[in-house]
Amino acid sequence: MQLVAPGRACHAKKVVQFGESLRDTILYPVPHRQYVFTIPVMLRLYFKYDRGLLTRLCHCVYESLLLFLRNTIGLTDGVPGVVMSIHSFGDYPDKFHPHIHAMVSDGLFARTGTFYVMPGVDLKPLEEIFRASVFKMLKEEGKIGDDLINRLMGWRHSGFSVHNGVRVRRDDDGGREALAQYIIRNTFSVEKLTYIEETATVIYRSKITHGNNRKKNFHVYTPEEFIAAITQHIPEKSFQMVRYYGWYSNKSRGLRNKQGAERSSDELVADKDIEIIDVSDYQPPRIPSKSWRSPR
């Protein structure tokens, strides 16, 4: 029996159109990186049963990036361009694994439109900033207290992580489009699914996992279990899974369309060896978005 995911064709088309739209109308011709922010298993249930916390998690990510980039580059009022996608799944759909994929300009934009490229640095300070930001947010929300915070702070591996190993060059339009498509990929892959009609079971194959003292690269579900596994990732009505911040926010883009870049002297930067790219005259073309019904 062949399994066909409902809306698979629509999602594939959405992914392609999202990549094209970001490439053509939002992203600037500067280097970009993919950042992935993850949180400890112990904290994930709070986000599963209170989906509003995912919005606050995005704010934690942006504020952490902003502080880290400004301190590193020395540009106190510069802003990055950030597109975030909220993911709630890992290698297998039965685990609720909230984390953030962010496509981030690899540096900061000054008010004048000048771009200051981020030098290569250790990400450990960013991870610590992010951890502190999440702890503060969850404490403000009444989800955790000082006892749990102190316990997690004492772990050798806190469960928080930040990775940014994927970098796209400033002249790589195709790379920016591919990265944009990747950050909104689907919860599960049809190619990884096999339905065994004789036993009425669903086999999902993915990366090797560890459990019960053995390794395996698949998981077996009953049909009901698999439906329950994938439906937990359906967002609430009107919930935005993709967010735009900084230079790429709706507000910033709207102001630039009305006013253009400021014409003033560039801000002082602590490290004079930082690469500078002038994109003050760049104007992303205003291309109407394609309807999902329109033929390609």
C-alpha positions in Angstrom: 0.0 0.0 0.0 1.3 3.4 -0.9 1.1 6.2 1.6 0.4 9.7 0.2 0.7 12.7 2.4 -2.3 15.1 2.1 -1.2 18.4 0.7 2.2 17.1 -0.2 2.2 18.8 -3.6 0.9 22.0 -2.0 3.7 22.0 0.6 6.3 21.4 -2.0 5.0 24.3 -4.0 4.9 26.5 -0.9 8.5 25.7 -0.2 9.6 26.6 -3.7 7.6 29.9 -3.6 8.9 30.8 -0.2 12.5 30.4 -1.3 11.9 32.5 -4.4 10.1 35.2 -2.5 12.8 35.5 0.2 15.6 35.5 -2.4 13.9 38.1 -4.6 12.1 40.5 -2.3 13.6 40.3 1.2 17.2 39.0 1.5 20.1 41.4 0.8 23.2 40.4 -1.2 25.3 39.9 1.9 26.6 36.6 3.5 24.1 34.7 5.6 24.3 31.9 8.1 21.8 29.3 9.3 21.6 29.2 13.1 19.8 26.4 15.0 18.8 27.1 18.6 17.7 24.1 20.8 16.6 23.7 24.4 16.9 20.9 27.0 14.4 18.0 26.9 13.3 18.9 30.5 11.9 22.2 29.3 10.2 21.1 26.1 6.9 20.1 27.6 6.2 23.7 28.7 6.2 24.7 25.0 4.1 21.7 24.0 1.2 22.6 26.3 1.6 26.4 26.0 2.3 27.2 22.3 2.4 30.9 23.0 5.8 30.3 24.6 7.1 29.6 21.1 6.6 33.2 20.2 8.6 34.3 23.3 11.2 31.7 22.4 11.7 33.5 19.0 12.1 36.8 20.9 14.8 35.2 23.1 16.6 34.0 20.0 16.5 37.4 18.3 17.6 39.4 21.5 20.4 36.9 22.1 21.6 37.3 18.5 21.4 41.1 18.6 23.4 41.3 21.8 26.0 38.9 20.6 26.5 40.4 17.2 26.6 44.0 18.5 29.2 43.1 21.1 31.3 41.2 18.7 31.3 43.8 15.9 31.2 46.8 18.1 28.3 48.4 16.3 26.0 49.4 19.1 22.9 50.3 17.0 23.4 47.9 14.1 20.7 45.2 13.4 20.9 41.8 11.6 18.4 40.6 9.1 16.7 37.5 10.5 14.1 35.1 9.2 13.1 32.5 11.8 11.1 29.3 11.4 9.7 27.4 14.4 10.2 23.7 14.3 8.6 21.2 16.7 10.0 18.0 15.4 13.2 16.1 15.3 14.3 13.0 13.4 11.1 11.2 14.4 7.7 12.9 14.6 6.6 11.3 17.9 8.9 13.5 19.9 7.9 17.2 20.5 11.2 19.0 20.0 10.7 22.7 19.8 13.7 24.5 18.3 14.4 27.5 16.0 16.0 27.6 12.6 17.1 31.1 11.7 18.5 32.5 8.5 20.6 35.4 9.7 22.7 38.0 7.9 26.3 37.2 8.8 26.8 40.6 10.3 25.0 43.8 11.1 23.3 46.5 9.0 24.0 50.1 10.0 21.3 52.7 9.6 23.0 54.0 6.4 22.7 50.5 4.7 26.4 49.7 5.2 26.9 46.1 6.2 29.5 44.9 8.7 30.5 41.3 8.2 30.8 39.1 11.3 34.3 37.7 12.0 34.8 34.1 12.9 34.2 33.8 16.7 33.4 31.2 19.3 29.6 30.6 19.8 29.8 29.7 23.5 29.0 33.2 24.6 25.9 33.2 22.4 24.8 29.9 23.8 25.2 31.3 27.4 23.2 34.5 26.5 20.5 32.4 24.9 20.3 30.1 28.0 20.0 33.0 30.4 17.3 34.6 28.2 15.2 31.4 28.1 15.5 30.9 31.9 14.4 34.5 32.5 11.5 34.2 30.1 10.2 30.9 31.6 10.6 32.3 35.1 8.6 35.4 34.2 5.9 33.1 32.8 5.8 31.2 36.1 6.9 27.9 34.5 10.1 27.4 36.4 11.8 28.5 39.5 15.3 29.1 40.8 15.7 25.5 42.0 15.3 24.1 38.5 17.4 26.9 37.0 20.3 26.2 39.4 20.0 22.4 38.7 20.3 23.0 35.0 23.1 25.5 35.4 25.0 22.8 37.3 24.9 20.3 34.5 28.0 19.7 32.5 26.0 19.7 29.3 23.1 22.1 29.8 21.0 20.8 26.9 21.1 24.3 25.3 22.9 24.5 22.0 23.6 26.9 19.2 25.0 25.9 15.8 25.8 28.0 12.7 27.9 25.8 10.5 26.1 26.6 7.3 27.3 29.8 5.6 26.1 31.3 2.3 28.3 33.7 0.4 27.1 37.1 -0.6 27.0 36.2 -4.3 25.3 32.8 -3.9 21.7 33.5 -4.8 20.9 29.8 -5.2 22.4 29.1 -1.8 20.2 31.7 -0.2 17.1 30.3 -1.9 18.0 26.7 -0.9 18.6 27.7 2.7 15.2 29.5 2.8 13.5 26.4 1.5 15.3 24.2 4.0 14.2 26.1 7.1 10.5 25.6 6.3 10.7 21.9 5.4 7.9 19.6 6.4 7.5 17.7 9.7 8.0 14.3 8.2 9.2 12.8 4.9 6.9 10.5 2.8 10.1 8.9 1.4 10.9 7.6 4.9 7.5 6.0 5.4 6.6 2.4 4.8 3.1 0.9 5.5 3.0 -2.9 6.2 -0.6 -3.9 5.3 -0.3 -7.4 6.7 0.5 -6.1 10.2 -1.2 -2.7 9.9 2.0 -0.9 11.0 3.9 2.2 9.9 7.6 2.1 9.7 9.5 5.4 9.8 13.2 5.4 9.0 15.5 8.2 9.9 18.8 8.7 11.7 20.2 6.3 14.2 19.0 6.8 17.7 20.0 5.2 21.0 17.6 3.5 23.4 17.4 0.5 25.7 21.1 -0.2 25.1 20.8 -0.6 21.3 20.9 1.5 18.2 18.2 1.7 15.6 17.4 3.8 12.5 13.6 3.3 12.4 10.5 3.5 14.6 7.4 1.3 14.3 3.9 2.8 14.9 0.4 1.7 14.7 -1.6 3.9 12.3 -3.3 5.6 15.3 0.1 6.2 17.0 1.5 7.7 13.8 -1.5 10.0 13.3 -1.2 11.2 16.9 2.6 11.7 16.4 2.2 14.0 13.4 -0.9 15.9 14.5 0.8 17.2 17.6 2.9 19.4 15.3 -0.1 21.2 13.7 0.0 24.8 14.8 -2.9 26.6 16.3 -5.1 28.7 14.0 -3.4 31.9 12.8 -0.2 31.0 14.6 2.8 32.3 12.6 5.5 29.7 12.1 7.8 32.1 10.2 8.9 35.4 11.8 11.0 38.3 10.5 13.2 40.5 12.7 15.6 43.3 12.5 16.5 44.6 9.0 14.1 42.1 7.5 11.1 42.9 9.7 8.0 44.2 8.1 8.4 47.5 9.9 12.0 48.0 8.8 11.2 47.1 5.2 8.2 49.4 5.2 10.2 52.4 6.5 13.0 51.8 4.0 10.4 51.8 1.2 9.1 55.1 2.3 12.2 56.9 3.4 15.2 55.0 1.9 18.5 54.5 3.8 19.7 57.3 6.0 22.5 59.4 4.5 24.8 60.0 7.4 28.3 59.1 8.5 28.9 55.4 9.4 28.9 54.4 13.0 32.2 53.7 14.6 33.2 50.0 14.8 35.7 48.8 17.4 37.5 46.3 15.0 38.7 48.2 12.0 39.6 45.0 10.2 35.9 44.0 9.9 34.9 43.6 6.3 32.4 46.3 5.1 29.9 45.9 2.3 28.0 48.9 0.9 24.4 47.9 0.2 22.9 51.3 0.8 21.6 51.5 -2.8 20.2 48.0 -2.9 16.4 47.8 -3.4 14.8 44.4 -3.4 12.4 44.2 -6.3 8.7 44.4 -5.3 7.4 41.2 -7.0 3.8 40.2 -6.3 3.7 36.9 -4.5 2.4 34.0 -6.5 -0.9 32.4 -5.6 -0.6 28.8 -4.5 -3.3 28.1 -7.2 -1.3 29.6 -10.0 0.4 27.3 -12.5 4.2 27.2 -12.4 
